[in-house]
Amino acid sequence: MAKNELDSEDYIVELDKVTCPTREQRANGTNVYFGKASELLDDAKKGNLKCTERGFQQSGGCILNFYLSVRVSTIRDAAIIFNGPVGCSHAALGYKELYGAIPEALGKPTNYKLNWLTTNLGEDDVVFGAKDKLIEAIKEAEDRYSPKAIFILTTCVTGIIGEDIESAVNEIQPDVKATIVPIHCEGVRSKIMQTGYDAFWHGVLKYLVKKNLKRNKKT
């Protein structure tokens, strides 16, 4: 998104949408370089690079694990469902150990727990869809943890096959006490990890924040 768009009070966050635009779409391009090292050198010599004061990296991380797992896993009274193959949830193991080691003197809740499940999608689910598996996982999260919110984190698999997450959520939400929050953070959506940050807050604003709050122009 251009700076003048960010500064404008007329800019509207479209919460009626399933999720937010990627950083590539919002920024009308990116300031990171995707290509061969030889092409990077050639463009640098020609002065074609944007944001030249920025450092370059050869690889990036998955927006699911680096952004969503970190933020969602610190929310109290919540459960997480990784809607994808079991391997996509591996980061939750590390974060559970990480946050578990934080002393309560530094602010960790006394009864901190990281509650998470995975739909464990396989080849048949890629071909035929996995709506029933997701609904089953939501029911299991409700029964096992009694959370106030259930976050559904999409993965590359659900993104590639175009799984209709909202359809499953709308179907099961009346039967579940927890608020279900779909977050579209599949790694294939964007090459910029901050897109996961945007997707997270889009879901929080759409499903958890009280409606009709007066806007504070200073925030």
Biotite code that builds the C-alpha atoms (Angstrom):
import biotite.structure as struc

atoms = struc.array([
    struc.Atom([0.000, 0.000, 0.000], chain_id="A", res_id=1, res_name="MET", atom_name="CA", element="C"),
    struc.Atom([1.339, 3.423, -0.869], chain_id="A", res_id=2, res_name="ALA", atom_name="CA", element="C"),
    struc.Atom([2.202, 5.742, 1.992], chain_id="A", res_id=3, res_name="LYS", atom_name="CA", element="C"),
    struc.Atom([-0.480, 8.248, 1.092], chain_id="A", res_id=4, res_name="ASN", atom_name="CA", element="C"),
    struc.Atom([-3.066, 5.458, 1.234], chain_id="A", res_id=5, res_name="GLU", atom_name="CA", element="C"),
    struc.Atom([-1.929, 4.468, 4.710], chain_id="A", res_id=6, res_name="LEU", atom_name="CA", element="C"),
    struc.Atom([-2.094, 8.061, 5.917], chain_id="A", res_id=7, res_name="ASP", atom_name="CA", element="C"),
    struc.Atom([-5.535, 8.687, 4.456], chain_id="A", res_id=8, res_name="SER", atom_name="CA", element="C"),
    struc.Atom([-8.463, 8.614, 6.887], chain_id="A", res_id=9, res_name="GLU", atom_name="CA", element="C"),
    struc.Atom([-10.629, 7.449, 3.985], chain_id="A", res_id=10, res_name="ASP", atom_name="CA", element="C"),
    struc.Atom([-8.822, 4.102, 3.694], chain_id="A", res_id=11, res_name="TYR", atom_name="CA", element="C"),
    struc.Atom([-11.249, 1.256, 4.426], chain_id="A", res_id=12, res_name="ILE", atom_name="CA", element="C"),
    struc.Atom([-10.366, -2.167, 5.791], chain_id="A", res_id=13, res_name="VAL", atom_name="CA", element="C"),
    struc.Atom([-12.762, -4.485, 3.972], chain_id="A", res_id=14, res_name="GLU", atom_name="CA", element="C"),
    struc.Atom([-13.819, -6.899, 6.687], chain_id="A", res_id=15, res_name="LEU", atom_name="CA", element="C"),
    struc.Atom([-16.581, -8.258, 4.487], chain_id="A", res_id=16, res_name="ASP", atom_name="CA", element="C"),
    struc.Atom([-13.840, -9.981, 2.490], chain_id="A", res_id=17, res_name="LYS", atom_name="CA", element="C"),
    struc.Atom([-12.581, -13.454, 3.385], chain_id="A", res_id=18, res_name="VAL", atom_name="CA", element="C"),
    struc.Atom([-9.116, -12.065, 4.039], chain_id="A", res_id=19, res_name="THR", atom_name="CA", element="C"),
    struc.Atom([-6.923, -9.083, 3.269], chain_id="A", res_id=20, res_name="CYS", atom_name="CA", element="C"),
    struc.Atom([-4.799, -8.385, 0.164], chain_id="A", res_id=21, res_name="PRO", atom_name="CA", element="C"),
    struc.Atom([-1.230, -9.661, 0.177], chain_id="A", res_id=22, res_name="THR", atom_name="CA", element="C"),
    struc.Atom([1.617, -7.251, 0.795], chain_id="A", res_id=23, res_name="ARG", atom_name="CA", element="C"),
    struc.Atom([2.510, -7.565, -2.894], chain_id="A", res_id=24, res_name="GLU", atom_name="CA", element="C"),
    struc.Atom([-0.967, -6.326, -3.836], chain_id="A", res_id=25, res_name="GLN", atom_name="CA", element="C"),
    struc.Atom([-1.147, -3.629, -1.194], chain_id="A", res_id=26, res_name="ARG", atom_name="CA", element="C"),
    struc.Atom([2.304, -2.270, -1.936], chain_id="A", res_id=27, res_name="ALA", atom_name="CA", element="C"),
    struc.Atom([1.950, -2.522, -5.733], chain_id="A", res_id=28, res_name="ASN", atom_name="CA", element="C"),
    struc.Atom([5.091, -4.595, -5.879], chain_id="A", res_id=29, res_name="GLY", atom_name="CA", element="C"),
    struc.Atom([7.764, -5.586, -3.394], chain_id="A", res_id=30, res_name="THR", atom_name="CA", element="C"),
    struc.Atom([11.090, -4.287, -2.200], chain_id="A", res_id=31, res_name="ASN", atom_name="CA", element="C"),
    struc.Atom([12.700, -7.702, -2.060], chain_id="A", res_id=32, res_name="VAL", atom_name="CA", element="C"),
    struc.Atom([14.390, -9.364, -5.003], chain_id="A", res_id=33, res_name="TYR", atom_name="CA", element="C"),
    struc.Atom([13.176, -12.644, -6.452], chain_id="A", res_id=34, res_name="PHE", atom_name="CA", element="C"),
    struc.Atom([15.541, -14.054, -9.024], chain_id="A", res_id=35, res_name="GLY", atom_name="CA", element="C"),
    struc.Atom([19.040, -15.346, -9.639], chain_id="A", res_id=36, res_name="LYS", atom_name="CA", element="C"),
    struc.Atom([22.049, -13.850, -7.902], chain_id="A", res_id=37, res_name="ALA", atom_name="CA", element="C"),
    struc.Atom([23.520, -12.999, -11.306], chain_id="A", res_id=38, res_name="SER", atom_name="CA", element="C"),
    struc.Atom([20.349, -11.049, -12.193], chain_id="A", res_id=39, res_name="GLU", atom_name="CA", element="C"),
    struc.Atom([20.489, -9.271, -8.846], chain_id="A", res_id=40, res_name="LEU", atom_name="CA", element="C"),
    struc.Atom([24.068, -8.183, -9.543], chain_id="A", res_id=41, res_name="LEU", atom_name="CA", element="C"),
    struc.Atom([23.190, -7.039, -13.048], chain_id="A", res_id=42, res_name="ASP", atom_name="CA", element="C"),
    struc.Atom([20.191, -5.000, -11.872], chain_id="A", res_id=43, res_name="ASP", atom_name="CA", element="C"),
    struc.Atom([22.253, -3.501, -9.071], chain_id="A", res_id=44, res_name="ALA", atom_name="CA", element="C"),
    struc.Atom([24.873, -2.316, -11.572], chain_id="A", res_id=45, res_name="LYS", atom_name="CA", element="C"),
    struc.Atom([22.152, -0.788, -13.732], chain_id="A", res_id=46, res_name="LYS", atom_name="CA", element="C"),
    struc.Atom([20.553, 0.953, -10.758], chain_id="A", res_id=47, res_name="GLY", atom_name="CA", element="C"),
    struc.Atom([17.243, -0.882, -11.167], chain_id="A", res_id=48, res_name="ASN", atom_name="CA", element="C"),
    struc.Atom([16.843, -2.008, -7.560], chain_id="A", res_id=49, res_name="LEU", atom_name="CA", element="C"),
    struc.Atom([14.201, -0.545, -5.264], chain_id="A", res_id=50, res_name="LYS", atom_name="CA", element="C"),
    struc.Atom([14.885, 0.345, -1.637], chain_id="A", res_id=51, res_name="CYS", atom_name="CA", element="C"),
    struc.Atom([18.624, -0.130, -2.075], chain_id="A", res_id=52, res_name="THR", atom_name="CA", element="C"),
    struc.Atom([19.379, 0.426, 1.611], chain_id="A", res_id=53, res_name="GLU", atom_name="CA", element="C"),
    struc.Atom([17.609, -2.837, 2.434], chain_id="A", res_id=54, res_name="ARG", atom_name="CA", element="C"),
    struc.Atom([19.610, -6.006, 3.025], chain_id="A", res_id=55, res_name="GLY", atom_name="CA", element="C"),
    struc.Atom([18.914, -9.025, 0.847], chain_id="A", res_id=56, res_name="PHE", atom_name="CA", element="C"),
    struc.Atom([18.296, -12.637, 1.807], chain_id="A", res_id=57, res_name="GLN", atom_name="CA", element="C"),
    struc.Atom([18.395, -15.797, -0.252], chain_id="A", res_id=58, res_name="GLN", atom_name="CA", element="C"),
    struc.Atom([15.376, -17.485, 1.283], chain_id="A", res_id=59, res_name="SER", atom_name="CA", element="C"),
    struc.Atom([12.305, -16.677, 3.332], chain_id="A", res_id=60, res_name="GLY", atom_name="CA", element="C"),
    struc.Atom([10.064, -18.388, 5.828], chain_id="A", res_id=61, res_name="GLY", atom_name="CA", element="C"),
    struc.Atom([6.504, -19.677, 5.767], chain_id="A", res_id=62, res_name="CYS", atom_name="CA", element="C"),
    struc.Atom([4.033, -17.010, 6.827], chain_id="A", res_id=63, res_name="ILE", atom_name="CA", element="C"),
    struc.Atom([2.048, -19.690, 8.668], chain_id="A", res_id=64, res_name="LEU", atom_name="CA", element="C"),
    struc.Atom([4.780, -20.760, 11.058], chain_id="A", res_id=65, res_name="ASN", atom_name="CA", element="C"),
    struc.Atom([6.769, -17.574, 11.482], chain_id="A", res_id=66, res_name="PHE", atom_name="CA", element="C"),
    struc.Atom([3.922, -15.125, 11.951], chain_id="A", res_id=67, res_name="TYR", atom_name="CA", element="C"),
    struc.Atom([0.692, -16.946, 12.746], chain_id="A", res_id=68, res_name="LEU", atom_name="CA", element="C"),
    struc.Atom([2.040, -19.604, 15.071], chain_id="A", res_id=69, res_name="SER", atom_name="CA", element="C"),
    struc.Atom([3.893, -16.975, 17.105], chain_id="A", res_id=70, res_name="VAL", atom_name="CA", element="C"),
    struc.Atom([0.914, -14.653, 17.508], chain_id="A", res_id=71, res_name="ARG", atom_name="CA", element="C"),
    struc.Atom([-1.967, -17.092, 17.797], chain_id="A", res_id=72, res_name="VAL", atom_name="CA", element="C"),
    struc.Atom([-0.128, -19.360, 20.228], chain_id="A", res_id=73, res_name="SER", atom_name="CA", element="C"),
    struc.Atom([0.086, -16.550, 22.798], chain_id="A", res_id=74, res_name="THR", atom_name="CA", element="C"),
    struc.Atom([-3.667, -15.899, 22.892], chain_id="A", res_id=75, res_name="ILE", atom_name="CA", element="C"),
    struc.Atom([-5.245, -17.198, 26.070], chain_id="A", res_id=76, res_name="ARG", atom_name="CA", element="C"),
    struc.Atom([-8.349, -19.393, 26.195], chain_id="A", res_id=77, res_name="ASP", atom_name="CA", element="C"),
    struc.Atom([-7.981, -20.347, 22.543], chain_id="A", res_id=78, res_name="ALA", atom_name="CA", element="C"),
    struc.Atom([-7.369, -23.432, 20.437], chain_id="A", res_id=79, res_name="ALA", atom_name="CA", element="C"),
    struc.Atom([-5.545, -23.665, 17.123], chain_id="A", res_id=80, res_name="ILE", atom_name="CA", element="C"),
    struc.Atom([-6.377, -25.947, 14.206], chain_id="A", res_id=81, res_name="ILE", atom_name="CA", element="C"),
    struc.Atom([-3.724, -26.358, 11.526], chain_id="A", res_id=82, res_name="PHE", atom_name="CA", element="C"),
    struc.Atom([-5.831, -27.215, 8.483], chain_id="A", res_id=83, res_name="ASN", atom_name="CA", element="C"),
    struc.Atom([-3.273, -29.143, 6.462], chain_id="A", res_id=84, res_name="GLY", atom_name="CA", element="C"),
    struc.Atom([-0.802, -32.034, 6.539], chain_id="A", res_id=85, res_name="PRO", atom_name="CA", element="C"),
    struc.Atom([0.549, -32.870, 9.982], chain_id="A", res_id=86, res_name="VAL", atom_name="CA", element="C"),
    struc.Atom([3.983, -31.478, 9.087], chain_id="A", res_id=87, res_name="GLY", atom_name="CA", element="C"),
    struc.Atom([2.593, -27.958, 8.826], chain_id="A", res_id=88, res_name="CYS", atom_name="CA", element="C"),
    struc.Atom([1.970, -27.946, 12.566], chain_id="A", res_id=89, res_name="SER", atom_name="CA", element="C"),
    struc.Atom([5.522, -28.837, 13.546], chain_id="A", res_id=90, res_name="HIS", atom_name="CA", element="C"),
    struc.Atom([6.344, -25.316, 14.718], chain_id="A", res_id=91, res_name="ALA", atom_name="CA", element="C"),
    struc.Atom([3.728, -25.574, 17.466], chain_id="A", res_id=92, res_name="ALA", atom_name="CA", element="C"),
    struc.Atom([5.961, -28.073, 19.266], chain_id="A", res_id=93, res_name="LEU", atom_name="CA", element="C"),
    struc.Atom([8.799, -25.569, 19.427], chain_id="A", res_id=94, res_name="GLY", atom_name="CA", element="C"),
    struc.Atom([6.602, -22.686, 20.548], chain_id="A", res_id=95, res_name="TYR", atom_name="CA", element="C"),
    struc.Atom([5.073, -24.847, 23.277], chain_id="A", res_id=96, res_name="LYS", atom_name="CA", element="C"),
    struc.Atom([8.538, -25.485, 24.690], chain_id="A", res_id=97, res_name="GLU", atom_name="CA", element="C"),
    struc.Atom([9.589, -21.862, 24.206], chain_id="A", res_id=98, res_name="LEU", atom_name="CA", element="C"),
    struc.Atom([6.634, -20.263, 25.987], chain_id="A", res_id=99, res_name="TYR", atom_name="CA", element="C"),
    struc.Atom([6.543, -23.001, 28.599], chain_id="A", res_id=100, res_name="GLY", atom_name="CA", element="C"),
    struc.Atom([10.050, -22.030, 29.700], chain_id="A", res_id=101, res_name="ALA", atom_name="CA", element="C"),
    struc.Atom([9.125, -18.384, 30.329], chain_id="A", res_id=102, res_name="ILE", atom_name="CA", element="C"),
    struc.Atom([8.913, -17.747, 34.101], chain_id="A", res_id=103, res_name="PRO", atom_name="CA", element="C"),
    struc.Atom([5.641, -16.485, 35.513], chain_id="A", res_id=104, res_name="GLU", atom_name="CA", element="C"),
    struc.Atom([7.588, -13.579, 37.020], chain_id="A", res_id=105, res_name="ALA", atom_name="CA", element="C"),
    struc.Atom([7.886, -12.222, 33.479], chain_id="A", res_id=106, res_name="LEU", atom_name="CA", element="C"),
    struc.Atom([4.138, -12.259, 32.926], chain_id="A", res_id=107, res_name="GLY", atom_name="CA", element="C"),
    struc.Atom([3.339, -15.761, 31.723], chain_id="A", res_id=108, res_name="LYS", atom_name="CA", element="C"),
    struc.Atom([-0.139, -16.861, 32.895], chain_id="A", res_id=109, res_name="PRO", atom_name="CA", element="C"),
    struc.Atom([-0.123, -19.412, 35.707], chain_id="A", res_id=110, res_name="THR", atom_name="CA", element="C"),
    struc.Atom([-2.055, -21.991, 33.707], chain_id="A", res_id=111, res_name="ASN", atom_name="CA", element="C"),
    struc.Atom([-0.627, -21.272, 30.253], chain_id="A", res_id=112, res_name="TYR", atom_name="CA", element="C"),
    struc.Atom([-1.416, -23.980, 27.717], chain_id="A", res_id=113, res_name="LYS", atom_name="CA", element="C"),
    struc.Atom([-0.892, -24.138, 23.973], chain_id="A", res_id=114, res_name="LEU", atom_name="CA", element="C"),
    struc.Atom([-3.903, -26.007, 22.642], chain_id="A", res_id=115, res_name="ASN", atom_name="CA", element="C"),
    struc.Atom([-3.629, -27.162, 19.043], chain_id="A", res_id=116, res_name="TRP", atom_name="CA", element="C"),
    struc.Atom([-4.767, -29.851, 16.649], chain_id="A", res_id=117, res_name="LEU", atom_name="CA", element="C"),
    struc.Atom([-4.218, -30.690, 13.002], chain_id="A", res_id=118, res_name="THR", atom_name="CA", element="C"),
    struc.Atom([-6.630, -31.993, 10.385], chain_id="A", res_id=119, res_name="THR", atom_name="CA", element="C"),
    struc.Atom([-3.759, -34.158, 9.062], chain_id="A", res_id=120, res_name="ASN", atom_name="CA", element="C"),
    struc.Atom([-4.748, -33.872, 5.413], chain_id="A", res_id=121, res_name="LEU", atom_name="CA", element="C"),
    struc.Atom([-3.613, -36.603, 3.022], chain_id="A", res_id=122, res_name="GLY", atom_name="CA", element="C"),
    struc.Atom([-3.730, -37.361, -0.680], chain_id="A", res_id=123, res_name="GLU", atom_name="CA", element="C"),
    struc.Atom([-7.438, -38.273, -0.720], chain_id="A", res_id=124, res_name="ASP", atom_name="CA", element="C"),
    struc.Atom([-8.290, -34.952, 0.972], chain_id="A", res_id=125, res_name="ASP", atom_name="CA", element="C"),
    struc.Atom([-6.410, -33.044, -1.719], chain_id="A", res_id=126, res_name="VAL", atom_name="CA", element="C"),
    struc.Atom([-8.498, -34.762, -4.393], chain_id="A", res_id=127, res_name="VAL", atom_name="CA", element="C"),
    struc.Atom([-11.916, -34.861, -2.729], chain_id="A", res_id=128, res_name="PHE", atom_name="CA", element="C"),
    struc.Atom([-11.745, -31.993, -0.228], chain_id="A", res_id=129, res_name="GLY", atom_name="CA", element="C"),
    struc.Atom([-11.620, -32.091, 3.553], chain_id="A", res_id=130, res_name="ALA", atom_name="CA", element="C"),
    struc.Atom([-14.610, -30.124, 4.827], chain_id="A", res_id=131, res_name="LYS", atom_name="CA", element="C"),
    struc.Atom([-15.761, -32.987, 7.058], chain_id="A", res_id=132, res_name="ASP", atom_name="CA", element="C"),
    struc.Atom([-12.303, -33.339, 8.591], chain_id="A", res_id=133, res_name="LYS", atom_name="CA", element="C"),
    struc.Atom([-12.241, -29.654, 9.485], chain_id="A", res_id=134, res_name="LEU", atom_name="CA", element="C"),
    struc.Atom([-15.697, -29.799, 11.079], chain_id="A", res_id=135, res_name="ILE", atom_name="CA", element="C"),
    struc.Atom([-14.635, -32.867, 13.051], chain_id="A", res_id=136, res_name="GLU", atom_name="CA", element="C"),
    struc.Atom([-11.502, -31.049, 14.253], chain_id="A", res_id=137, res_name="ALA", atom_name="CA", element="C"),
    struc.Atom([-13.544, -28.038, 15.347], chain_id="A", res_id=138, res_name="ILE", atom_name="CA", element="C"),
    struc.Atom([-15.850, -30.267, 17.397], chain_id="A", res_id=139, res_name="LYS", atom_name="CA", element="C"),
    struc.Atom([-12.836, -32.010, 18.920], chain_id="A", res_id=140, res_name="GLU", atom_name="CA", element="C"),
    struc.Atom([-11.239, -28.677, 19.873], chain_id="A", res_id=141, res_name="ALA", atom_name="CA", element="C"),
    struc.Atom([-14.496, -27.595, 21.532], chain_id="A", res_id=142, res_name="GLU", atom_name="CA", element="C"),
    struc.Atom([-14.878, -30.836, 23.490], chain_id="A", res_id=143, res_name="ASP", atom_name="CA", element="C"),
    struc.Atom([-11.231, -31.147, 24.486], chain_id="A", res_id=144, res_name="ARG", atom_name="CA", element="C"),
    struc.Atom([-10.316, -27.565, 25.421], chain_id="A", res_id=145, res_name="TYR", atom_name="CA", element="C"),
    struc.Atom([-13.586, -25.588, 25.847], chain_id="A", res_id=146, res_name="SER", atom_name="CA", element="C"),
    struc.Atom([-11.905, -22.509, 24.309], chain_id="A", res_id=147, res_name="PRO", atom_name="CA", element="C"),
    struc.Atom([-13.398, -19.072, 23.830], chain_id="A", res_id=148, res_name="LYS", atom_name="CA", element="C"),
    struc.Atom([-11.978, -18.910, 20.301], chain_id="A", res_id=149, res_name="ALA", atom_name="CA", element="C"),
    struc.Atom([-10.863, -21.485, 17.749], chain_id="A", res_id=150, res_name="ILE", atom_name="CA", element="C"),
    struc.Atom([-8.368, -20.270, 15.151], chain_id="A", res_id=151, res_name="PHE", atom_name="CA", element="C"),
    struc.Atom([-8.216, -22.134, 11.853], chain_id="A", res_id=152, res_name="ILE", atom_name="CA", element="C"),
    struc.Atom([-4.867, -21.651, 10.125], chain_id="A", res_id=153, res_name="LEU", atom_name="CA", element="C"),
    struc.Atom([-4.881, -22.474, 6.422], chain_id="A", res_id=154, res_name="THR", atom_name="CA", element="C"),
    struc.Atom([-1.893, -24.110, 4.747], chain_id="A", res_id=155, res_name="THR", atom_name="CA", element="C"),
    struc.Atom([-0.497, -24.382, 1.246], chain_id="A", res_id=156, res_name="CYS", atom_name="CA", element="C"),
    struc.Atom([-2.574, -27.500, 0.612], chain_id="A", res_id=157, res_name="VAL", atom_name="CA", element="C"),
    struc.Atom([-5.911, -25.849, 1.431], chain_id="A", res_id=158, res_name="THR", atom_name="CA", element="C"),
    struc.Atom([-4.895, -22.786, -0.534], chain_id="A", res_id=159, res_name="GLY", atom_name="CA", element="C"),
    struc.Atom([-3.884, -24.703, -3.651], chain_id="A", res_id=160, res_name="ILE", atom_name="CA", element="C"),
    struc.Atom([-7.057, -26.822, -3.771], chain_id="A", res_id=161, res_name="ILE", atom_name="CA", element="C"),
    struc.Atom([-9.245, -23.813, -2.925], chain_id="A", res_id=162, res_name="GLY", atom_name="CA", element="C"),
    struc.Atom([-10.827, -25.359, 0.168], chain_id="A", res_id=163, res_name="GLU", atom_name="CA", element="C"),
    struc.Atom([-13.944, -23.418, 1.216], chain_id="A", res_id=164, res_name="ASP", atom_name="CA", element="C"),
    struc.Atom([-13.082, -22.807, 4.876], chain_id="A", res_id=165, res_name="ILE", atom_name="CA", element="C"),
    struc.Atom([-15.895, -20.318, 5.442], chain_id="A", res_id=166, res_name="GLU", atom_name="CA", element="C"),
    struc.Atom([-18.509, -22.855, 4.326], chain_id="A", res_id=167, res_name="SER", atom_name="CA", element="C"),
    struc.Atom([-17.417, -25.282, 7.039], chain_id="A", res_id=168, res_name="ALA", atom_name="CA", element="C"),
    struc.Atom([-17.268, -22.510, 9.626], chain_id="A", res_id=169, res_name="VAL", atom_name="CA", element="C"),
    struc.Atom([-20.759, -21.236, 8.816], chain_id="A", res_id=170, res_name="ASN", atom_name="CA", element="C"),
    struc.Atom([-22.129, -24.749, 9.041], chain_id="A", res_id=171, res_name="GLU", atom_name="CA", element="C"),
    struc.Atom([-20.664, -25.650, 12.427], chain_id="A", res_id=172, res_name="ILE", atom_name="CA", element="C"),
    struc.Atom([-20.558, -22.267, 14.202], chain_id="A", res_id=173, res_name="GLN", atom_name="CA", element="C"),
    struc.Atom([-24.185, -22.449, 15.514], chain_id="A", res_id=174, res_name="PRO", atom_name="CA", element="C"),
    struc.Atom([-23.293, -25.693, 17.306], chain_id="A", res_id=175, res_name="ASP", atom_name="CA", element="C"),
    struc.Atom([-20.054, -24.421, 18.853], chain_id="A", res_id=176, res_name="VAL", atom_name="CA", element="C"),
    struc.Atom([-19.767, -22.013, 21.797], chain_id="A", res_id=177, res_name="LYS", atom_name="CA", element="C"),
    struc.Atom([-16.317, -20.775, 20.803], chain_id="A", res_id=178, res_name="ALA", atom_name="CA", element="C"),
    struc.Atom([-15.960, -18.104, 18.138], chain_id="A", res_id=179, res_name="THR", atom_name="CA", element="C"),
    struc.Atom([-14.349, -19.676, 15.076], chain_id="A", res_id=180, res_name="ILE", atom_name="CA", element="C"),
    struc.Atom([-11.756, -17.470, 13.374], chain_id="A", res_id=181, res_name="VAL", atom_name="CA", element="C"),
    struc.Atom([-10.466, -18.533, 9.927], chain_id="A", res_id=182, res_name="PRO", atom_name="CA", element="C"),
    struc.Atom([-7.073, -17.045, 9.069], chain_id="A", res_id=183, res_name="ILE", atom_name="CA", element="C"),
    struc.Atom([-5.886, -17.370, 5.477], chain_id="A", res_id=184, res_name="HIS", atom_name="CA", element="C"),
    struc.Atom([-2.140, -17.687, 5.967], chain_id="A", res_id=185, res_name="CYS", atom_name="CA", element="C"),
    struc.Atom([-1.134, -20.353, 3.449], chain_id="A", res_id=186, res_name="GLU", atom_name="CA", element="C"),
    struc.Atom([2.503, -19.950, 2.483], chain_id="A", res_id=187, res_name="GLY", atom_name="CA", element="C"),
    struc.Atom([1.789, -19.834, -1.256], chain_id="A", res_id=188, res_name="VAL", atom_name="CA", element="C"),
    struc.Atom([-0.275, -16.644, -0.878], chain_id="A", res_id=189, res_name="ARG", atom_name="CA", element="C"),
    struc.Atom([2.717, -14.357, -0.565], chain_id="A", res_id=190, res_name="SER", atom_name="CA", element="C"),
    struc.Atom([6.486, -14.227, -0.572], chain_id="A", res_id=191, res_name="LYS", atom_name="CA", element="C"),
    struc.Atom([6.415, -11.555, 2.119], chain_id="A", res_id=192, res_name="ILE", atom_name="CA", element="C"),
    struc.Atom([5.970, -12.895, 5.637], chain_id="A", res_id=193, res_name="MET", atom_name="CA", element="C"),
    struc.Atom([4.208, -9.729, 6.821], chain_id="A", res_id=194, res_name="GLN", atom_name="CA", element="C"),
    struc.Atom([1.174, -10.878, 4.812], chain_id="A", res_id=195, res_name="THR", atom_name="CA", element="C"),
    struc.Atom([0.594, -13.379, 7.628], chain_id="A", res_id=196, res_name="GLY", atom_name="CA", element="C"),
    struc.Atom([0.566, -10.507, 10.105], chain_id="A", res_id=197, res_name="TYR", atom_name="CA", element="C"),
    struc.Atom([-2.119, -8.751, 8.038], chain_id="A", res_id=198, res_name="ASP", atom_name="CA", element="C"),
    struc.Atom([-4.194, -11.932, 7.688], chain_id="A", res_id=199, res_name="ALA", atom_name="CA", element="C"),
    struc.Atom([-4.073, -12.504, 11.440], chain_id="A", res_id=200, res_name="PHE", atom_name="CA", element="C"),
    struc.Atom([-5.368, -9.043, 12.311], chain_id="A", res_id=201, res_name="TRP", atom_name="CA", element="C"),
    struc.Atom([-7.977, -9.223, 9.552], chain_id="A", res_id=202, res_name="HIS", atom_name="CA", element="C"),
    struc.Atom([-9.400, -12.349, 11.202], chain_id="A", res_id=203, res_name="GLY", atom_name="CA", element="C"),
    struc.Atom([-9.249, -10.834, 14.685], chain_id="A", res_id=204, res_name="VAL", atom_name="CA", element="C"),
    struc.Atom([-11.013, -7.653, 13.586], chain_id="A", res_id=205, res_name="LEU", atom_name="CA", element="C"),
    struc.Atom([-13.644, -9.517, 11.585], chain_id="A", res_id=206, res_name="LYS", atom_name="CA", element="C"),
    struc.Atom([-14.605, -12.133, 14.152], chain_id="A", res_id=207, res_name="TYR", atom_name="CA", element="C"),
    struc.Atom([-13.452, -11.079, 17.640], chain_id="A", res_id=208, res_name="LEU", atom_name="CA", element="C"),
    struc.Atom([-13.499, -7.291, 17.950], chain_id="A", res_id=209, res_name="VAL", atom_name="CA", element="C"),
    struc.Atom([-16.818, -5.772, 18.971], chain_id="A", res_id=210, res_name="LYS", atom_name="CA", element="C"),
    struc.Atom([-18.714, -4.157, 16.152], chain_id="A", res_id=211, res_name="LYS", atom_name="CA", element="C"),
    struc.Atom([-19.511, -0.442, 15.889], chain_id="A", res_id=212, res_name="ASN", atom_name="CA", element="C"),
    struc.Atom([-16.601, 0.691, 18.039], chain_id="A", res_id=213, res_name="LEU", atom_name="CA", element="C"),
    struc.Atom([-15.731, 4.344, 17.596], chain_id="A", res_id=214, res_name="LYS", atom_name="CA", element="C"),
    struc.Atom([-12.461, 4.771, 15.785], chain_id="A", res_id=215, res_name="ARG", atom_name="CA", element="C"),
    struc.Atom([-9.608, 6.475, 17.613], chain_id="A", res_id=216, res_name="ASN", atom_name="CA", element="C"),
    struc.Atom([-7.903, 8.598, 14.987], chain_id="A", res_id=217, res_name="LYS", atom_name="CA", element="C"),
    struc.Atom([-4.620, 8.362, 16.885], chain_id="A", res_id=218, res_name="LYS", atom_name="CA", element="C"),
    struc.Atom([-4.369, 4.593, 16.367], chain_id="A", res_id=219, res_name="THR", atom_name="CA", element="C"),
])
